[in-house]
Amino acid sequence: MTKKLLIIAFAGLSSTMAFAADLYVRNSGTGGAYSTVSAAITAASDGDRIIIQPKANGDAYTENLIINKSLTFVSETNYSRYFIKGTITINPAAGRVITISNLTSGNYTINDVTVNGPASGGRTTINLWNCDLNNVYANQSNVTTNISGCIVRGALNFSHGRATANKAQFITIRSNSNLQESYMATSDVEVYGNIVENVMSYTQPFYDFKLYNNFCSRISVHGIKTGGSNEIINNTIYDTSAGDVAPLWISMNNSTSTGNIAIMNNAISFVIGQTNSCISNNSTNVNITASYNLSTNPFVIDGTMTQSNNSGSVNMNFSNTAYTVTGMNVNAGNPDVKYTDLDLTRNDAGHYGGSNSWANYWPVNVGNKPQVNYLATPRTISGGTLNINGSGFSK
């Protein structure tokens, strides 16, 4: 059996990545640096890195930014964020890659990260690492957004990419106006290990999705790739307020698209309101298989789906402050070895179970060490080539 080395790419000041040039931004332009981030962007060329000095006492660079080049933004001080008080507008273009690390927008609701229009002629990639943001609006066509280790105080909206270990009020995956992307990405949408204080919703009809190990109040699916296969696995869904729809709600907004959704190993608790259903399928075109899901409520379903090994009225304890679930969810998930926990015991239903356990991502600042934001490894090896891949970032 041959083996391939694990390669982890870091984005940040301590990275070994090569950049065309480094441009410095410091308060008052000390040491020959630029005094504003805008001036550094104007002077930069594609592929440059802009290194920003956090101001004393957490003071802000007060400016609105327009990013129209492939640039990387990092902090000059490891593990410290620089404060930009203003809007950040990203202009997409074919092949453009923009990486922003260690930015804080402060608690100002008007200071958003916004993608201004779809990319033409190719895709744009946006990487957001270890940032404290207000809202992210990146739901444009032909744009991939990778975001990890961030606080988003409002809404995180994107059309394609990977979101891991973020805390947001809402996560919405949708394509702007559902326009067909002219330059399709080759990967699925992956949302792993996030805290979502309210609803996580999916309305993107062009990509398959994987929603793993999130803690949220509801998962809603309103769009699906025709003929696709999708997964909602090992999430914890906890809602202390009575609602009008099920905590797992498949409502295709009159779409006739067909596809498959596997709903498995989820831990559920909610207050019965206008519905008592744990899972609701309002589409006759979507094939749902629901297995090894647990609920503190009686396990009631609405609509057509294939069920096996679901359990209701299960004794579990939830916390939406410590973000934990304990009780009879332990060793209650799918017993197949590919779903085993990190300690190689049977899958625990909920967000700490399986290979994408919260233990991979949280807490995000353990000893100010670099954050690994994604790691894909096989659970069994029977021969051939062992492929392991991962990604990460430095703070």
C-alpha positions in Angstrom: 0.0 0.0 0.0 1.4 3.4 -1.0 0.9 6.5 1.2 0.5 10.1 0.3 1.7 12.8 2.7 -0.7 15.1 4.4 -0.3 18.6 3.0 -1.8 21.5 4.9 -1.8 24.9 3.4 -1.7 27.9 5.7 -2.9 31.4 5.0 -1.4 33.9 7.3 1.6 35.8 8.4 3.5 32.7 9.5 2.8 31.0 6.3 5.6 29.7 4.0 3.5 30.7 0.9 5.3 33.0 -1.6 3.8 36.3 -2.4 4.7 38.7 -5.2 5.3 41.6 -2.7 4.5 42.5 0.9 2.9 45.9 1.5 2.6 47.2 5.1 -0.1 49.3 6.6 0.6 51.0 10.0 -0.9 53.8 12.0 0.3 57.2 10.6 2.4 55.4 8.0 5.3 54.8 10.4 8.4 53.1 9.0 7.5 54.0 5.4 4.3 52.0 5.5 1.0 53.0 4.1 -1.3 54.9 6.5 -4.5 53.4 5.0 -5.5 50.0 3.7 -7.1 51.7 0.7 -3.7 53.2 -0.3 -2.1 49.8 -0.1 -4.8 48.2 -2.3 -4.2 50.9 -4.9 -0.5 50.3 -4.9 -0.7 46.5 -4.9 -0.6 44.1 -7.8 -2.3 40.8 -8.1 -0.7 38.2 -5.8 0.6 40.7 -3.2 0.1 40.5 0.5 -1.1 43.4 2.6 0.2 43.2 6.2 -1.9 45.4 8.6 -0.7 46.6 12.0 -3.5 46.5 14.6 -3.8 50.0 16.1 -3.2 50.7 19.8 -6.2 50.3 22.1 -8.2 48.5 19.3 -8.7 51.7 17.3 -10.0 51.4 13.8 -8.9 52.2 10.3 -12.0 54.1 9.3 -12.4 53.5 5.6 -14.5 51.7 3.0 -12.6 49.2 1.0 -13.0 48.1 -2.6 -11.0 45.0 -3.3 -10.5 44.6 -7.1 -7.3 42.4 -7.2 -6.1 39.0 -6.0 -4.8 40.0 -2.6 -4.1 38.5 0.8 -4.7 40.5 4.0 -3.1 39.5 7.3 -2.3 41.0 10.7 1.2 42.1 11.5 0.8 40.8 15.0 0.1 37.1 15.4 -3.2 36.3 17.2 -4.3 39.9 17.0 -7.0 41.4 14.8 -6.9 44.7 13.0 -10.1 46.8 13.0 -11.5 48.2 9.9 -14.6 50.3 10.4 -16.3 50.5 7.1 -17.8 48.4 4.3 -15.7 45.9 2.4 -16.8 45.4 -1.3 -15.2 42.6 -3.3 -15.4 43.0 -7.1 -15.3 39.4 -8.6 -13.4 38.5 -11.7 -12.2 35.3 -13.4 -9.5 33.6 -11.4 -9.5 36.2 -8.6 -8.5 34.9 -5.2 -9.0 37.1 -2.1 -7.9 36.0 1.4 -8.8 38.0 4.5 -7.4 36.9 7.8 -7.8 38.3 11.3 -10.1 41.2 10.4 -12.6 42.6 12.9 -15.4 44.9 11.7 -16.5 45.7 15.2 -20.0 45.6 16.4 -21.3 47.9 13.6 -24.1 46.4 11.6 -23.4 48.6 8.5 -19.9 47.2 8.1 -20.5 44.2 5.9 -18.4 42.1 3.5 -20.3 42.2 0.2 -19.5 40.7 -3.2 -20.5 43.2 -5.9 -21.9 41.2 -8.8 -21.2 37.7 -10.3 -17.8 36.8 -11.8 -17.7 36.7 -15.6 -15.3 34.5 -17.6 -14.5 32.2 -14.6 -14.8 31.9 -10.8 -13.7 34.1 -7.9 -12.5 32.5 -4.6 -12.9 34.3 -1.3 -11.2 33.0 1.9 -12.2 34.4 5.3 -10.2 33.1 8.2 -10.5 34.0 11.9 -12.5 37.2 11.4 -15.1 39.0 13.5 -17.7 40.2 10.9 -21.2 41.6 10.8 -22.8 40.2 7.6 -21.4 38.4 4.7 -23.2 38.6 1.4 -21.4 36.4 -1.1 -24.4 34.7 -2.8 -23.4 35.7 -6.3 -23.0 33.3 -9.2 -19.5 31.9 -9.9 -18.2 32.8 -6.5 -16.7 30.3 -4.0 -16.5 31.3 -0.4 -14.4 29.4 2.1 -14.9 30.7 5.7 -13.6 29.2 8.9 -13.1 30.2 12.5 -15.2 33.4 12.1 -17.9 35.2 14.1 -20.6 36.5 11.9 -22.9 38.6 14.1 -25.7 38.6 11.5 -26.2 36.6 8.3 -23.7 34.5 6.4 -24.9 34.1 2.8 -22.9 32.3 0.1 -23.6 30.4 -3.0 -20.8 27.8 -3.0 -17.9 26.8 -0.8 -17.0 25.4 2.6 -18.0 26.8 6.0 -16.4 25.3 9.1 -16.3 26.2 12.7 -18.1 29.6 12.4 -20.7 31.2 14.7 -23.5 33.1 12.9 -27.1 34.1 13.5 -28.1 32.6 10.1 -26.4 30.6 7.4 -28.0 30.7 4.0 -26.7 28.9 1.0 -28.3 30.2 -2.2 -27.6 31.4 -5.7 -28.6 35.0 -6.3 -31.9 34.9 -8.2 -31.2 31.2 -8.8 -29.2 32.1 -11.9 -27.4 29.2 -13.5 -23.7 29.5 -12.9 -21.8 29.8 -16.1 -18.5 28.4 -14.6 -19.5 25.6 -12.3 -17.3 24.6 -9.3 -16.2 20.9 -9.2 -16.9 20.4 -5.4 -20.0 20.2 -3.3 -21.2 22.7 -0.7 -19.9 21.7 2.7 -21.1 23.2 6.0 -19.3 21.5 9.0 -19.2 22.2 12.7 -20.9 25.6 12.9 -23.0 27.3 15.5 -26.1 28.8 13.9 -28.2 30.6 16.5 -31.3 30.5 14.2 -31.9 28.8 10.9 -29.6 27.1 8.4 -31.2 27.0 5.0 -30.2 25.7 1.6 -31.7 27.0 -1.6 -29.0 26.3 -4.1 -30.2 24.2 -7.1 -26.8 23.7 -8.7 -24.6 21.8 -6.1 -25.0 18.8 -3.8 -24.7 19.6 -0.1 -23.2 18.1 3.0 -24.4 19.6 6.3 -22.5 17.9 9.1 -22.1 18.4 12.8 -23.7 21.8 13.1 -25.6 23.2 16.2 -28.7 25.1 15.0 -32.4 25.7 15.7 -33.6 24.4 12.3 -32.4 23.1 9.0 -34.5 24.1 6.0 -34.0 22.9 2.4 -35.7 24.8 -0.4 -33.7 23.8 -3.4 -31.8 20.7 -4.7 -29.6 19.8 -7.6 -31.6 17.6 -10.0 -30.6 14.0 -9.5 -28.1 14.9 -6.7 -27.3 13.1 -3.5 -27.2 15.2 -0.3 -26.5 14.6 3.4 -27.7 16.0 6.7 -25.7 14.1 9.2 -24.8 14.4 12.9 -26.3 17.8 13.5 -27.9 19.0 16.8 -31.1 20.8 16.3 -32.4 22.6 19.3 -35.2 25.2 19.5 -36.7 26.5 22.7 -39.5 28.5 20.9 -42.6 27.0 19.4 -42.5 27.3 15.6 -44.7 26.7 12.6 -42.5 24.2 10.7 -40.6 21.1 11.6 -36.9 21.4 12.8 -35.9 19.4 9.7 -38.0 21.0 7.0 -37.8 20.0 3.3 -39.9 22.5 1.4 -38.9 22.9 -2.3 -40.8 26.2 -3.0 -42.8 24.5 -5.8 -39.6 23.2 -7.4 -40.0 20.0 -9.4 -36.3 19.0 -9.1 -35.7 15.5 -8.1 -32.9 14.3 -5.8 -31.9 12.4 -2.7 -31.4 13.5 0.9 -30.0 11.3 3.6 -30.9 12.5 7.1 -29.0 10.5 9.7 -27.5 10.6 13.2 -29.1 13.9 14.2 -30.2 14.8 17.7 -33.4 16.9 17.9 -35.4 18.8 20.5 -38.0 21.4 19.9 -41.2 23.0 21.4 -44.3 21.7 19.7 -46.2 24.6 18.0 -48.1 24.4 14.8 -46.5 21.1 14.0 -45.3 18.1 16.0 -43.2 16.7 13.2 -39.5 16.1 13.6 -39.0 15.8 9.9 -41.4 17.3 7.2 -41.1 16.5 3.5 -43.4 18.8 1.5 -42.1 17.6 -1.8 -43.2 14.6 -3.8 -40.0 14.7 -5.9 -37.4 14.4 -3.2 -36.4 11.0 -2.0 -35.6 11.1 1.7 -34.1 8.4 3.9 -34.2 9.1 7.6 -32.3 6.8 9.9 -30.7 6.7 13.4 -32.2 10.2 14.3 -33.2 10.8 17.9 -35.6 13.3 19.4 -36.8 14.2 22.8 -40.2 14.6 21.2 -42.3 11.6 19.9 -40.7 10.8 16.5 -43.4 12.1 14.1 -42.9 12.6 10.4 -44.9 14.5 7.8 -44.7 13.5 4.1 -43.1 10.6 2.4 -39.8 9.2 3.4 -38.0 5.9 4.1 -37.4 5.4 7.8 -35.3 3.1 9.9 -34.0 3.1 13.5 -35.4 6.5 14.4 -36.2 7.0 18.1 -38.5 9.5 19.9 -39.1 10.5 23.5 -35.4 10.0 24.1 -33.8 11.4 27.3 -31.3 14.0 26.1 -30.1 17.3 27.6 -29.3 20.3 25.4 -27.5 23.6 26.1 -27.5 26.5 23.6 -24.9 28.3 25.7 -22.4 25.5 26.1 -23.5 23.9 22.9 -23.7 20.4 24.2 -26.0 17.4 24.0 -25.7 14.6 26.5 -27.8 11.5 27.4 -29.0 8.7 25.3 -27.5 10.1 22.1 -24.3 8.4 23.1 -23.5 5.4 20.9 -27.0 5.7 19.3 -26.0 6.7 15.7 -25.4 4.4 12.7 -23.2 1.5 13.9 -21.4 1.3 10.5 -17.6 1.7 11.0 -17.5 4.7 8.6 -19.5 6.7 11.0 -17.5 5.8 14.1 -16.5 8.6 16.5 -12.9 9.9 16.9 -12.3 7.4 19.7 -13.5 4.6 17.4 -16.6 3.8 19.4 -20.1 3.8 17.8 -21.4 7.1 16.4 -22.9 9.5 19.0 -25.9 11.2 17.4 -25.6 14.9 17.4 -22.7 17.3 16.6 -20.0 15.5 18.6 -20.4 12.3 16.6 -18.4 10.9 13.7 -15.3 12.1 11.8 -16.4 15.7 11.7 -17.0 16.0 15.5 -16.9 19.4 17.1 -13.7 18.2 18.8 -12.0 18.9 15.4 -13.0 22.5 15.5 -13.9 23.8 18.9 -12.7 25.7 20.9 -11.1 27.7 18.1 -8.3 29.3 20.1 -6.5 26.5 22.0 -3.2 28.0 23.1 -3.2 30.4 20.1 -2.3 27.5 17.8 -2.9 27.4 14.1 -6.4 26.3 13.2 -7.0 23.2 11.0 -10.3 23.9 9.4 -10.9 20.8 7.3 -9.5 17.3 7.3 -10.7 14.4 5.2 -9.5 10.9 6.1 -10.9 7.4 5.4 -12.3 5.4 8.3 -11.2 2.1 6.8 -8.2 1.0 4.8 -8.5 -2.1 2.7 -5.6 -1.6 0.2 -4.5 0.6 -2.5 -3.6 4.3 -2.0 -4.3 6.1 1.2 -5.4 9.7 0.5 -5.5 12.2 3.3 -6.0 15.9 2.7 -6.6 18.9 4.8 -6.4 22.7 5.0 -5.7 25.3 7.7 -4.8 28.8 8.6 -2.5 30.6 10.9 -3.6 33.5 13.2 
